[in-house]
Amino acid sequence: MSSPQYLADFSLALINRTGAYYVCRDVVERLRHFFPAVRYWRLFPEREPEGVARKLLGRAMLFELSRLSGLSALPRPRRSRAGDLPTLFLDPLYVLRTRLELRDIVLCHDVGPLTHTHLFDAGTTAMYARAYGAIRAAKPGMVFVSEASRQEFTRLFGNDFRFMTVIPLYVRQALTAGEETPPPGVTKPFLLTVGALEVRKNHRRIIEAFIASGLRERGYSYVFCGPRGNSAAEVAALAQATPGVQGFGYLSTAEVRWLYSNAEGFVLPSLLEGFGLPPLEAAQHGLVSIVSDQGAQREAVGDSAILVDAEQVASIAAGLRALAGMSDEEKQRRLRLARDYAGALSQERYLERWSALLSEG
């Protein structure tokens, strides 16, 4: 018996290289028998666009999406190889390019552009508001990466959709073994943040908390890295002006692997997360984390991390001091908890759940 068939909209890949990209890529590549065609914006290439081509296509796509506000519906894209198939949208934003239908499926990472508008630019919030408006009208099948995301979505739009399923993400193992290269100028001991340079990652408060913690006077430094985002310029300037803080943009896998291997702890009290994988990934490197005591981060890590109020510098500073002063026994206790959480979130289990969902149609 043949599998149900879908058109996969992976337009996300043109503008995103965060964890969301990698887990969505796994669905598209590892479950390809469900997808006779994969769309990137308007294109159906044999291979995923990369390099300069990807960046140019991403900019063109965002320009088009920002100009769609006057259109209530666009024709469903047709292509002979894909036929008239239901579509799996791997991010809500891209439903704007078509007339969404009940039979379609939308993956929701979070509803942050609607609930945390201060973390995004006005254009992004406007586009997502239109996208979620189309979703609310069409009532397609919905998949969420966490229970926290499903609860927020339900609070905004109700629960009368074709289905509303949570498929938790999984802990990637790609960084745990391989070549290591130290980034220039990093000295030990240091605390680490890995994440896009976006307002929601809370770099500014972390830097302020590092100053307030007194750890600089004890020989610690704070290191962060990640792809550019909407706070990159502000965070880079603050890092340059703050002794003991060293900021990087995008680093190679070997450099990130070295940072994980040599850090004293991981720091990411985010203001918004769809699921909260980075602390679980950090635990695979033997790092205890500081995370927000609210939402998806708490759901993901439970008591394995130090929980702080992400909006209070004093709370983050206290967490930094607790992390730096933690005994080896306490670190091992928390790491065991984190690894137990991560053990239930394997790639195989993730793909099994997606396969079962897609098979049901």
WORACOR-V999832 format. One record per residue. N is the residue number from 1. PHI is phi in whole degrees, 0 to 359 (999 if undefined). Layout:
# WORACOR-V999832
n=(N & N)
phi=(PHI & PHI)
This chain:
# WORACOR-V999832
n=(1 & 2 & 3 & 4 & 5 & 6 & 7 & 8 & 9 & 10 & 11 & 12 & 13 & 14 & 15 & 16 & 17 & 18 & 19 & 20 & 21 & 22 & 23 & 24 & 25 & 26 & 27 & 28 & 29 & 30 & 31 & 32 & 33 & 34 & 35 & 36 & 37 & 38 & 39 & 40 & 41 & 42 & 43 & 44 & 45 & 46 & 47 & 48 & 49 & 50 & 51 & 52 & 53 & 54 & 55 & 56 & 57 & 58 & 59 & 60 & 61 & 62 & 63 & 64 & 65 & 66 & 67 & 68 & 69 & 70 & 71 & 72 & 73 & 74 & 75 & 76 & 77 & 78 & 79 & 80 & 81 & 82 & 83 & 84 & 85 & 86 & 87 & 88 & 89 & 90 & 91 & 92 & 93 & 94 & 95 & 96 & 97 & 98 & 99 & 100 & 101 & 102 & 103 & 104 & 105 & 106 & 107 & 108 & 109 & 110 & 111 & 112 & 113 & 114 & 115 & 116 & 117 & 118 & 119 & 120 & 121 & 122 & 123 & 124 & 125 & 126 & 127 & 128 & 129 & 130 & 131 & 132 & 133 & 134 & 135 & 136 & 137 & 138 & 139 & 140 & 141 & 142 & 143 & 144 & 145 & 146 & 147 & 148 & 149 & 150 & 151 & 152 & 153 & 154 & 155 & 156 & 157 & 158 & 159 & 160 & 161 & 162 & 163 & 164 & 165 & 166 & 167 & 168 & 169 & 170 & 171 & 172 & 173 & 174 & 175 & 176 & 177 & 178 & 179 & 180 & 181 & 182 & 183 & 184 & 185 & 186 & 187 & 188 & 189 & 190 & 191 & 192 & 193 & 194 & 195 & 196 & 197 & 198 & 199 & 200 & 201 & 202 & 203 & 204 & 205 & 206 & 207 & 208 & 209 & 210 & 211 & 212 & 213 & 214 & 215 & 216 & 217 & 218 & 219 & 220 & 221 & 222 & 223 & 224 & 225 & 226 & 227 & 228 & 229 & 230 & 231 & 232 & 233 & 234 & 235 & 236 & 237 & 238 & 239 & 240 & 241 & 242 & 243 & 244 & 245 & 246 & 247 & 248 & 249 & 250 & 251 & 252 & 253 & 254 & 255 & 256 & 257 & 258 & 259 & 260 & 261 & 262 & 263 & 264 & 265 & 266 & 267 & 268 & 269 & 270 & 271 & 272 & 273 & 274 & 275 & 276 & 277 & 278 & 279 & 280 & 281 & 282 & 283 & 284 & 285 & 286 & 287 & 288 & 289 & 290 & 291 & 292 & 293 & 294 & 295 & 296 & 297 & 298 & 299 & 300 & 301 & 302 & 303 & 304 & 305 & 306 & 307 & 308 & 309 & 310 & 311 & 312 & 313 & 314 & 315 & 316 & 317 & 318 & 319 & 320 & 321 & 322 & 323 & 324 & 325 & 326 & 327 & 328 & 329 & 330 & 331 & 332 & 333 & 334 & 335 & 336 & 337 & 338 & 339 & 340 & 341 & 342 & 343 & 344 & 345 & 346 & 347 & 348 & 349 & 350 & 351 & 352 & 353 & 354 & 355 & 356 & 357 & 358 & 359 & 360 & 361)
phi=(999 & 285 & 284 & 303 & 244 & 222 & 272 & 265 & 266 & 249 & 301 & 311 & 295 & 283 & 229 & 225 & 230 & 271 & 303 & 301 & 297 & 293 & 287 & 290 & 300 & 298 & 299 & 292 & 278 & 280 & 244 & 298 & 296 & 276 & 236 & 293 & 209 & 235 & 257 & 240 & 58 & 263 & 253 & 235 & 288 & 291 & 236 & 297 & 300 & 225 & 60 & 297 & 301 & 299 & 296 & 293 & 296 & 299 & 295 & 296 & 297 & 296 & 298 & 297 & 299 & 290 & 259 & 269 & 298 & 272 & 252 & 278 & 200 & 249 & 299 & 293 & 300 & 243 & 201 & 302 & 289 & 273 & 68 & 263 & 254 & 297 & 248 & 262 & 266 & 271 & 196 & 300 & 304 & 275 & 291 & 296 & 272 & 207 & 267 & 296 & 233 & 303 & 284 & 284 & 230 & 235 & 269 & 252 & 279 & 191 & 248 & 306 & 300 & 261 & 266 & 230 & 300 & 291 & 269 & 229 & 285 & 299 & 296 & 295 & 296 & 294 & 296 & 291 & 298 & 293 & 297 & 291 & 297 & 294 & 294 & 299 & 286 & 274 & 59 & 287 & 291 & 239 & 239 & 239 & 273 & 205 & 294 & 299 & 294 & 296 & 297 & 295 & 298 & 297 & 299 & 276 & 234 & 83 & 234 & 268 & 253 & 305 & 202 & 221 & 244 & 259 & 238 & 298 & 286 & 232 & 273 & 286 & 255 & 298 & 264 & 277 & 213 & 139 & 298 & 236 & 227 & 289 & 297 & 296 & 84 & 278 & 237 & 264 & 276 & 213 & 256 & 231 & 234 & 239 & 173 & 305 & 279 & 240 & 304 & 294 & 281 & 73 & 302 & 299 & 293 & 297 & 297 & 298 & 292 & 299 & 299 & 289 & 286 & 81 & 290 & 301 & 292 & 263 & 96 & 279 & 234 & 238 & 237 & 224 & 206 & 162 & 294 & 299 & 213 & 283 & 238 & 302 & 294 & 297 & 291 & 297 & 295 & 294 & 296 & 296 & 268 & 243 & 301 & 87 & 246 & 231 & 247 & 233 & 274 & 291 & 243 & 292 & 301 & 296 & 289 & 296 & 299 & 296 & 300 & 299 & 289 & 244 & 287 & 268 & 183 & 245 & 232 & 207 & 280 & 288 & 277 & 197 & 219 & 285 & 224 & 105 & 285 & 309 & 296 & 290 & 293 & 298 & 296 & 292 & 260 & 83 & 251 & 281 & 245 & 251 & 223 & 291 & 274 & 235 & 65 & 294 & 296 & 297 & 300 & 286 & 251 & 56 & 271 & 282 & 246 & 275 & 264 & 226 & 280 & 294 & 264 & 243 & 302 & 297 & 292 & 295 & 300 & 296 & 296 & 297 & 295 & 295 & 294 & 294 & 262 & 291 & 288 & 300 & 297 & 292 & 301 & 295 & 298 & 291 & 296 & 298 & 298 & 298 & 290 & 295 & 300 & 295 & 299 & 275 & 240 & 278 & 299 & 298 & 296 & 301 & 290 & 300 & 292 & 293 & 299 & 296 & 296 & 294 & 294 & 285 & 78)
